[in-house]
């Protein structure tokens, strides 16, 4: 909107698409970005950030729980204020299981 906020990547808990806009979430705030999720993903360290779904990227340092959901899907719970539950697609679950063994 009226200002540009510079964030340290370590403070980003997750990023996602909401109503065709990209937002990044810290523990306490949500910021709109003027970019695509794919461009954001390219700017982030792939050893720390993982695309859990076509519309969501998560900072692995902020994952606190992985919960079975249905149809082979899971929910990834992060340590933001809302304890957001992010959908982990079936196709990405195996790869995340190799990174964060469970």
The first five atom37 places (N, CA, C, CB, O) and aatype in JSON, in Angstrom:
{
  "aatype": [20, 20, 20, 20, 20, 20, 20, 20, 20, 20, 20, 20, 20, 20, 20, 20, 20, 20, 20, 20, 20, 20, 20, 20, 20, 20, 20, 20, 20, 20, 20, 20, 20, 20, 20, 20, 20, 20, 20, 20, 20, 20, 20, 20, 20, 20, 20, 20, 20, 20, 20, 20, 20, 20, 20, 20, 20, 20, 20, 20, 20, 20, 20, 20, 20, 20, 20, 20, 20, 20, 20, 20, 20, 20, 20, 20, 20, 20, 20, 20, 20, 20, 20, 20, 20, 20, 20, 20, 20, 20, 20, 20, 20, 20, 20, 20, 20, 20, 20, 20, 20, 20],
  "atom_mask": [
    [1, 1, 1, 1, 1],
    [1, 1, 1, 1, 1],
    [1, 1, 1, 1, 1],
    [1, 1, 1, 1, 1],
    [1, 1, 1, 1, 1],
    [1, 1, 1, 1, 1],
    [1, 1, 1, 1, 1],
    [1, 1, 1, 1, 1],
    [1, 1, 1, 1, 1],
    [1, 1, 1, 1, 1],
    [1, 1, 1, 1, 1],
    [1, 1, 1, 1, 1],
    [1, 1, 1, 1, 1],
    [1, 1, 1, 1, 1],
    [1, 1, 1, 1, 1],
    [1, 1, 1, 1, 1],
    [1, 1, 1, 1, 1],
    [1, 1, 1, 1, 1],
    [1, 1, 1, 1, 1],
    [1, 1, 1, 1, 1],
    [1, 1, 1, 1, 1],
    [1, 1, 1, 1, 1],
    [1, 1, 1, 1, 1],
    [1, 1, 1, 1, 1],
    [1, 1, 1, 1, 1],
    [1, 1, 1, 1, 1],
    [1, 1, 1, 1, 1],
    [1, 1, 1, 1, 1],
    [1, 1, 1, 1, 1],
    [1, 1, 1, 1, 1],
    [1, 1, 1, 1, 1],
    [1, 1, 1, 1, 1],
    [1, 1, 1, 1, 1],
    [1, 1, 1, 1, 1],
    [1, 1, 1, 1, 1],
    [1, 1, 1, 1, 1],
    [1, 1, 1, 1, 1],
    [1, 1, 1, 1, 1],
    [1, 1, 1, 1, 1],
    [1, 1, 1, 1, 1],
    [1, 1, 1, 1, 1],
    [1, 1, 1, 1, 1],
    [1, 1, 1, 1, 1],
    [1, 1, 1, 1, 1],
    [1, 1, 1, 1, 1],
    [1, 1, 1, 1, 1],
    [1, 1, 1, 1, 1],
    [1, 1, 1, 1, 1],
    [1, 1, 1, 1, 1],
    [1, 1, 1, 1, 1],
    [1, 1, 1, 1, 1],
    [1, 1, 1, 1, 1],
    [1, 1, 1, 1, 1],
    [1, 1, 1, 1, 1],
    [1, 1, 1, 1, 1],
    [1, 1, 1, 1, 1],
    [1, 1, 1, 1, 1],
    [1, 1, 1, 1, 1],
    [1, 1, 1, 1, 1],
    [1, 1, 1, 1, 1],
    [1, 1, 1, 1, 1],
    [1, 1, 1, 1, 1],
    [1, 1, 1, 1, 1],
    [1, 1, 1, 1, 1],
    [1, 1, 1, 1, 1],
    [1, 1, 1, 1, 1],
    [1, 1, 1, 1, 1],
    [1, 1, 1, 1, 1],
    [1, 1, 1, 1, 1],
    [1, 1, 1, 1, 1],
    [1, 1, 1, 1, 1],
    [1, 1, 1, 1, 1],
    [1, 1, 1, 1, 1],
    [1, 1, 1, 1, 1],
    [1, 1, 1, 1, 1],
    [1, 1, 1, 1, 1],
    [1, 1, 1, 1, 1],
    [1, 1, 1, 1, 1],
    [1, 1, 1, 1, 1],
    [1, 1, 1, 1, 1],
    [1, 1, 1, 1, 1],
    [1, 1, 1, 1, 1],
    [1, 1, 1, 1, 1],
    [1, 1, 1, 1, 1],
    [1, 1, 1, 1, 1],
    [1, 1, 1, 1, 1],
    [1, 1, 1, 1, 1],
    [1, 1, 1, 1, 1],
    [1, 1, 1, 1, 1],
    [1, 1, 1, 1, 1],
    [1, 1, 1, 1, 1],
    [1, 1, 1, 1, 1],
    [1, 1, 1, 1, 1],
    [1, 1, 1, 1, 1],
    [1, 1, 1, 1, 1],
    [1, 1, 1, 1, 1],
    [1, 1, 1, 1, 1],
    [1, 1, 1, 1, 1],
    [1, 1, 1, 1, 1],
    [1, 1, 1, 1, 1],
    [1, 1, 1, 1, 1],
    [1, 1, 1, 1, 1]
  ],
  "atom_positions": [
    [[0.79, -1.18, 0.0], [0.0, 0.0, 0.0], [0.84, 1.26, 0.0], [-0.9, -0.01, 1.16], [1.29, 1.71, -1.05]],
    [[1.04, 1.81, 1.15], [1.69, 3.11, 1.25], [3.15, 3.04, 1.65], [0.95, 3.96, 2.23], [3.82, 4.07, 1.75]],
    [[3.66, 1.83, 1.88], [5.06, 1.72, 2.3], [5.65, 0.41, 1.82], [5.19, 1.84, 3.83], [4.94, -0.53, 1.48]],
    [[6.97, 0.37, 1.82], [7.7, -0.83, 1.45], [8.42, -1.32, 2.71], [8.72, -0.57, 0.27], [9.19, -0.58, 3.32]],
    [[8.16, -2.55, 3.08], [8.75, -3.14, 4.28], [9.76, -4.19, 3.84], [7.67, -3.76, 5.22], [9.43, -5.09, 3.06]],
    [[10.98, -4.08, 4.33], [12.02, -5.05, 4.02], [12.04, -6.09, 5.12], [13.42, -4.37, 3.86], [12.17, -5.76, 6.3]],
    [[11.92, -7.35, 4.74], [11.88, -8.44, 5.71], [13.12, -9.31, 5.57], [10.62, -9.28, 5.53], [13.62, -9.52, 4.46]],
    [[13.6, -9.8, 6.68], [14.65, -10.81, 6.67], [13.96, -12.13, 6.33], [15.42, -10.88, 8.06], [12.92, -12.45, 6.89]],
    [[14.54, -12.89, 5.41], [13.93, -14.16, 5.0], [13.69, -15.08, 6.18], [14.8, -14.86, 3.97], [12.72, -15.85, 6.16]],
    [[14.53, -15.03, 7.19], [14.36, -15.89, 8.36], [13.07, -15.57, 9.12], [15.56, -15.76, 9.29], [12.54, -16.42, 9.84]],
    [[12.57, -14.34, 8.98], [11.34, -13.94, 9.66], [10.08, -14.37, 8.92], [11.33, -12.44, 9.85], [8.99, -14.32, 9.48]],
    [[10.23, -14.78, 7.67], [9.08, -15.22, 6.87], [8.71, -16.63, 7.3], [9.39, -15.16, 5.34], [9.53, -17.55, 7.19]],
    [[7.5, -16.81, 7.79], [7.01, -18.13, 8.22], [6.46, -18.88, 7.02], [5.93, -17.99, 9.32], [6.77, -20.05, 6.82]],
    [[5.64, -18.2, 6.23], [5.09, -18.82, 5.01], [4.61, -17.75, 4.06], [3.94, -19.79, 5.36], [4.38, -16.6, 4.44]],
    [[4.44, -18.16, 2.8], [3.92, -17.28, 1.78], [2.85, -18.02, 1.0], [5.03, -16.78, 0.85], [2.92, -19.24, 0.82]],
    [[1.86, -17.28, 0.55], [0.8, -17.94, -0.18], [-0.02, -16.99, -1.03], [-0.08, -18.65, 0.76], [0.08, -15.77, -0.91]],
    [[-0.84, -17.58, -1.87], [-1.73, -16.83, -2.75], [-3.11, -16.8, -2.11], [-1.78, -17.47, -4.17], [-3.65, -17.82, -1.71]],
    [[-3.66, -15.6, -2.02], [-5.0, -15.4, -1.49], [-5.72, -14.44, -2.43], [-4.97, -14.84, -0.02], [-5.32, -13.29, -2.57]],
    [[-6.77, -14.92, -3.07], [-7.54, -14.09, -4.01], [-6.64, -13.47, -5.08], [-8.29, -12.98, -3.26], [-6.74, -12.28, -5.38]],
    [[-5.75, -14.28, -5.63], [-4.84, -13.91, -6.71], [-3.77, -12.91, -6.3], [-5.61, -13.35, -7.85], [-3.08, -12.36, -7.17]],
    [[-3.6, -12.64, -5.01], [-2.53, -11.78, -4.5], [-1.58, -12.63, -3.67], [-3.11, -10.6, -3.65], [-2.0, -13.59, -3.03]],
    [[-0.3, -12.27, -3.69], [0.7, -13.01, -2.92], [0.95, -12.27, -1.6], [2.03, -13.16, -3.72], [1.18, -11.07, -1.59]],
    [[0.89, -13.02, -0.51], [1.17, -12.48, 0.82], [2.26, -13.31, 1.47], [-0.1, -12.47, 1.7], [2.33, -14.52, 1.27]],
    [[3.12, -12.65, 2.24], [4.05, -13.38, 3.1], [3.62, -13.12, 4.53], [5.55, -12.95, 2.84], [3.18, -12.02, 4.88]],
    [[3.78, -14.15, 5.35], [3.35, -14.08, 6.75], [4.58, -14.23, 7.64], [2.3, -15.18, 7.07], [5.39, -15.14, 7.46]],
    [[4.7, -13.33, 8.61], [5.68, -13.48, 9.67], [4.92, -14.03, 10.87], [6.42, -12.11, 10.01], [3.76, -14.4, 10.74]],
    [[5.54, -14.09, 12.01], [4.81, -14.6, 13.19], [3.64, -13.71, 13.57], [5.75, -14.72, 14.37], [2.63, -14.2, 14.08]],
    [[3.76, -12.4, 13.31], [2.75, -11.46, 13.79], [2.0, -10.7, 12.7], [3.38, -10.48, 14.68], [0.92, -10.17, 12.96]],
    [[2.55, -10.65, 11.49], [1.99, -9.78, 10.45], [1.82, -10.51, 9.13], [2.86, -8.56, 10.26], [2.34, -11.61, 8.94]],
    [[1.09, -9.87, 8.23], [0.91, -10.36, 6.86], [1.2, -9.19, 5.93], [-0.55, -10.94, 6.62], [0.7, -8.08, 6.14]],
    [[2.01, -9.44, 4.9], [2.41, -8.39, 3.97], [2.09, -8.8, 2.54], [3.92, -8.08, 4.12], [2.38, -9.93, 2.13]],
    [[1.5, -7.89, 1.78], [1.23, -8.15, 0.38], [2.5, -7.89, -0.42], [0.05, -7.28, -0.13], [3.25, -6.95, -0.14]],
    [[2.72, -8.73, -1.43], [3.88, -8.57, -2.3], [3.42, -8.36, -3.73], [4.83, -9.78, -2.21], [2.4, -8.91, -4.15]],
    [[4.16, -7.58, -4.45], [3.87, -7.34, -5.85], [4.74, -8.27, -6.69], [4.12, -5.84, -6.23], [5.66, -7.83, -7.39]],
    [[4.46, -9.55, -6.62], [5.22, -10.58, -7.33], [4.35, -11.82, -7.46], [6.55, -10.91, -6.59], [3.24, -11.87, -6.93]],
    [[4.84, -12.8, -8.16], [4.15, -14.08, -8.22], [4.78, -15.01, -7.19], [4.23, -14.7, -9.66], [5.88, -14.77, -6.71]],
    [[4.08, -16.07, -6.86], [4.62, -17.04, -5.91], [5.86, -17.72, -6.49], [3.55, -18.08, -5.55], [6.8, -18.02, -5.75]],
    [[5.86, -17.96, -7.78], [7.02, -18.58, -8.43], [8.24, -17.67, -8.33], [6.7, -18.88, -9.91], [9.34, -18.14, -8.04]],
    [[8.06, -16.38, -8.56], [9.18, -15.44, -8.43], [9.67, -15.35, -6.99], [8.78, -14.04, -8.93], [10.87, -15.29, -6.74]],
    [[8.74, -15.35, -6.04], [9.13, -15.35, -4.63], [9.93, -16.6, -4.31], [7.9, -15.27, -3.73], [10.96, -16.51, -3.64]],
    [[9.47, -17.74, -4.77], [10.17, -19.0, -4.52], [11.6, -18.95, -5.06], [9.4, -20.18, -5.16], [12.51, -19.46, -4.41]],
    [[11.81, -18.36, -6.21], [13.15, -18.25, -6.8], [14.08, -17.38, -5.96], [13.06, -17.69, -8.21], [15.29, -17.57, -5.99]],
    [[13.52, -16.42, -5.22], [14.32, -15.5, -4.41], [14.68, -16.08, -3.05], [13.57, -14.2, -4.23], [15.57, -15.55, -2.37]],
    [[14.02, -17.13, -2.64], [14.24, -17.71, -1.32], [15.19, -18.9, -1.38], [12.92, -18.13, -0.69], [15.28, -19.57, -2.41]],
    [[15.88, -19.16, -0.29], [16.84, -20.26, -0.18], [16.09, -21.59, -0.24], [17.67, -20.15, 1.14], [15.28, -21.88, 0.65]],
    [[16.35, -22.41, -1.27], [15.62, -23.68, -1.4], [15.96, -24.7, -0.31], [15.92, -24.29, -2.75], [15.24, -25.69, -0.15]],
    [[17.02, -24.48, 0.44], [17.32, -25.4, 1.54], [16.49, -25.06, 2.78], [18.82, -25.36, 1.88], [16.41, -25.87, 3.71]],
    [[15.87, -23.88, 2.81], [15.06, -23.46, 3.96], [13.58, -23.35, 3.64], [15.56, -22.14, 4.47], [12.74, -23.51, 4.52]],
    [[13.26, -23.08, 2.37], [11.87, -22.87, 1.98], [11.42, -23.98, 1.06], [11.69, -21.49, 1.29], [12.16, -24.41, 0.17]],
    [[10.2, -24.46, 1.28], [9.67, -25.61, 0.54], [8.26, -25.31, 0.08], [9.7, -26.88, 1.42], [7.43, -24.81, 0.84]],
    [[7.99, -25.6, -1.18], [6.65, -25.4, -1.73], [5.8, -26.6, -1.38], [6.69, -25.17, -3.27], [5.95, -27.67, -1.97]],
    [[4.91, -26.42, -0.42], [4.07, -27.53, 0.07], [2.84, -27.75, -0.8], [3.64, -27.27, 1.49], [2.22, -28.82, -0.75]],
    [[2.5, -26.75, -1.59], [1.3, -26.79, -2.42], [1.5, -25.77, -3.53], [-0.01, -26.49, -1.58], [2.35, -24.89, -3.42]],
    [[0.74, -25.88, -4.59], [0.93, -24.93, -5.69], [0.69, -23.49, -5.27], [0.0, -25.28, -6.84], [1.14, -22.56, -5.95]],
    [[0.0, -23.28, -4.16], [-0.3, -21.93, -3.7], [0.38, -21.55, -2.39], [-1.78, -21.77, -3.55], [0.05, -20.52, -1.8]],
    [[1.33, -22.37, -1.91], [1.91, -22.11, -0.6], [3.38, -22.53, -0.52], [1.12, -22.83, 0.47], [3.77, -23.61, -0.98]],
    [[4.19, -21.65, 0.07], [5.6, -21.92, 0.37], [5.76, -21.78, 1.88], [6.57, -20.94, -0.42], [5.18, -20.88, 2.48]],
    [[6.54, -22.67, 2.49], [6.72, -22.62, 3.94], [8.21, -22.58, 4.29], [6.04, -23.83, 4.61], [9.03, -23.2, 3.61]],
    [[8.53, -21.85, 5.35], [9.88, -21.83, 5.9], [10.01, -23.05, 6.81], [10.18, -20.47, 6.68], [9.32, -23.13, 7.83]],
    [[10.86, -23.98, 6.46], [10.99, -25.24, 7.21], [11.41, -25.01, 8.66], [12.0, -26.15, 6.54], [11.13, -25.85, 9.51]],
    [[12.07, -23.9, 8.95], [12.47, -23.6, 10.33], [11.28, -23.29, 11.22], [13.44, -22.42, 10.34], [11.41, -23.3, 12.44]],
    [[10.13, -23.02, 10.63], [8.94, -22.65, 11.4], [7.88, -23.75, 11.45], [8.33, -21.41, 10.83], [6.8, -23.55, 12.0]],
    [[8.18, -24.91, 10.88], [7.24, -26.04, 10.92], [7.29, -26.67, 12.3], [7.56, -27.1, 9.81], [8.37, -27.03, 12.78]],
    [[6.13, -26.81, 12.94], [6.1, -27.41, 14.28], [5.37, -28.75, 14.31], [5.46, -26.46, 15.26], [5.51, -29.52, 15.26]],
    [[4.58, -29.02, 13.27], [3.8, -30.26, 13.28], [3.35, -30.6, 11.86], [2.59, -30.14, 14.22], [3.08, -29.71, 11.06]],
    [[3.27, -31.9, 11.57], [2.7, -32.39, 10.32], [1.59, -33.35, 10.7], [3.8, -33.08, 9.4], [1.82, -34.36, 11.37]],
    [[0.37, -33.03, 10.27], [-0.81, -33.75, 10.71], [-1.47, -34.45, 9.52], [-1.82, -32.8, 11.4], [-1.77, -33.79, 8.52]],
    [[-1.7, -35.77, 9.6], [-2.43, -36.45, 8.52], [-3.81, -35.82, 8.35], [-2.55, -37.97, 8.82], [-4.47, -35.47, 9.33]],
    [[-4.23, -35.68, 7.11], [-5.5, -35.06, 6.83], [-6.41, -36.09, 6.17], [-5.34, -33.81, 5.95], [-6.94, -36.94, 6.87]],
    [[-6.61, -36.06, 4.88], [-7.4, -37.08, 4.2], [-6.86, -37.26, 2.78], [-8.92, -36.7, 4.18], [-6.16, -36.38, 2.25]],
    [[-7.18, -38.39, 2.17], [-6.77, -38.71, 0.79], [-5.27, -38.58, 0.57], [-7.5, -37.81, -0.18], [-4.83, -38.13, -0.49]],
    [[-4.48, -38.96, 1.57], [-3.03, -38.9, 1.43], [-2.45, -37.52, 1.6], [-2.64, -39.43, 0.12], [-1.25, -37.33, 1.38]],
    [[-3.26, -36.57, 1.97], [-2.78, -35.2, 2.19], [-2.45, -35.02, 3.67], [-3.84, -34.15, 1.74], [-2.86, -35.81, 4.52]],
    [[-1.7, -33.97, 3.94], [-1.33, -33.62, 5.31], [-1.54, -32.12, 5.49], [0.15, -34.01, 5.62], [-1.71, -31.38, 4.52]],
    [[-1.54, -31.71, 6.73], [-1.51, -30.28, 7.06], [-0.19, -30.01, 7.76], [-2.73, -29.87, 7.97], [0.22, -30.76, 8.64]],
    [[0.47, -28.94, 7.35], [1.71, -28.5, 7.96], [1.35, -27.35, 8.89], [2.78, -28.08, 6.88], [0.82, -26.34, 8.44]],
    [[1.64, -27.49, 10.17], [1.34, -26.46, 11.15], [2.61, -25.65, 11.41], [0.78, -27.08, 12.48], [3.68, -26.22, 11.64]],
    [[2.48, -24.32, 11.36], [3.63, -23.44, 11.55], [3.46, -22.61, 12.82], [3.81, -22.52, 10.34], [2.37, -22.54, 13.39]],
    [[4.55, -22.0, 13.25], [4.56, -21.32, 14.54], [4.23, -19.83, 14.47], [5.89, -21.48, 15.18], [4.79, -19.03, 15.22]],
    [[3.32, -19.44, 13.58], [2.85, -18.06, 13.6], [1.79, -17.91, 14.68], [2.3, -17.63, 12.2], [1.4, -18.9, 15.31]],
    [[1.32, -16.7, 14.88], [0.34, -16.45, 15.94], [-0.93, -17.28, 15.8], [-0.03, -14.98, 15.95], [-1.51, -17.7, 16.81]],
    [[-1.36, -17.53, 14.57], [-2.59, -18.28, 14.34], [-2.38, -19.79, 14.32], [-3.2, -17.85, 13.04], [-3.34, -20.54, 14.22]],
    [[-1.12, -20.23, 14.43], [-0.8, -21.66, 14.25], [-1.44, -22.14, 12.94], [-1.32, -22.51, 15.48], [-2.2, -23.11, 12.92]],
    [[-1.1, -21.45, 11.87], [-1.69, -21.72, 10.55], [-1.47, -23.17, 10.15], [-1.09, -20.79, 9.5], [-0.4, -23.74, 10.38]],
    [[-2.49, -23.75, 9.55], [-2.43, -25.12, 9.03], [-2.44, -25.03, 7.52], [-3.63, -25.99, 9.56], [-3.44, -24.64, 6.91]],
    [[-1.32, -25.39, 6.91], [-1.13, -25.27, 5.47], [-1.27, -26.65, 4.83], [0.24, -24.65, 5.14], [-0.71, -27.62, 5.33]],
    [[-1.99, -26.73, 3.72], [-2.19, -28.01, 3.04], [-0.89, -28.45, 2.38], [-3.34, -27.89, 2.0], [-0.26, -27.69, 1.65]],
    [[-0.51, -29.69, 2.64], [0.63, -30.33, 1.99], [0.04, -31.3, 0.97], [1.58, -31.07, 3.02], [-0.64, -32.26, 1.34]],
    [[0.3, -31.05, -0.3], [-0.28, -31.91, -1.33], [0.34, -33.29, -1.3], [-0.11, -31.28, -2.71], [1.46, -33.47, -0.83]],
    [[-0.4, -34.26, -1.8], [0.1, -35.64, -1.85], [1.4, -35.72, -2.62], [-0.94, -36.57, -2.49], [2.32, -36.43, -2.2]],
    [[1.49, -35.01, -3.73], [2.68, -35.06, -4.56], [3.92, -34.51, -3.89], [2.43, -34.31, -5.81], [5.04, -34.9, -4.22]],
    [[3.74, -33.61, -2.94], [4.88, -32.99, -2.25], [5.19, -33.68, -0.92], [4.6, -31.51, -2.01], [6.26, -33.45, -0.35]],
    [[4.29, -34.51, -0.42], [4.46, -35.14, 0.89], [5.69, -36.04, 0.93], [3.23, -35.95, 1.24], [6.45, -36.0, 1.91]],
    [[5.91, -36.84, -0.09], [7.06, -37.75, -0.1], [8.36, -36.96, -0.06], [7.01, -38.66, -1.35], [9.28, -37.3, 0.69]],
    [[8.45, -35.9, -0.87], [9.67, -35.1, -0.91], [9.91, -34.4, 0.43], [9.59, -34.06, -2.03], [11.05, -34.34, 0.89]],
    [[8.86, -33.88, 1.05], [9.03, -33.25, 2.36], [9.43, -34.28, 3.39], [7.73, -32.54, 2.79], [10.21, -33.98, 4.3]],
    [[8.91, -35.51, 3.28], [9.28, -36.59, 4.19], [10.76, -36.94, 4.12], [8.47, -37.8, 3.9], [11.33, -37.42, 5.1]],
    [[11.37, -36.71, 2.97], [12.81, -36.93, 2.84], [13.63, -35.83, 3.48], [13.19, -37.05, 1.38], [14.74, -36.06, 3.97]],
    [[13.07, -34.61, 3.48], [13.75, -33.46, 4.07], [13.56, -33.43, 5.58], [13.24, -32.15, 3.45], [14.51, -33.24, 6.34]],
    [[12.32, -33.61, 6.01], [11.96, -33.64, 7.43], [11.41, -35.02, 7.74], [10.91, -32.52, 7.79], [10.19, -35.21, 7.76]],
    [[12.27, -36.0, 7.98], [11.77, -37.37, 8.18], [10.74, -37.46, 9.3], [12.93, -38.3, 8.49], [10.94, -36.95, 10.39]],
    [[9.62, -38.14, 8.99], [8.6, -38.38, 10.01], [8.08, -39.79, 9.88], [7.44, -37.37, 9.91], [7.22, -40.2, 10.64]]
  ]
}
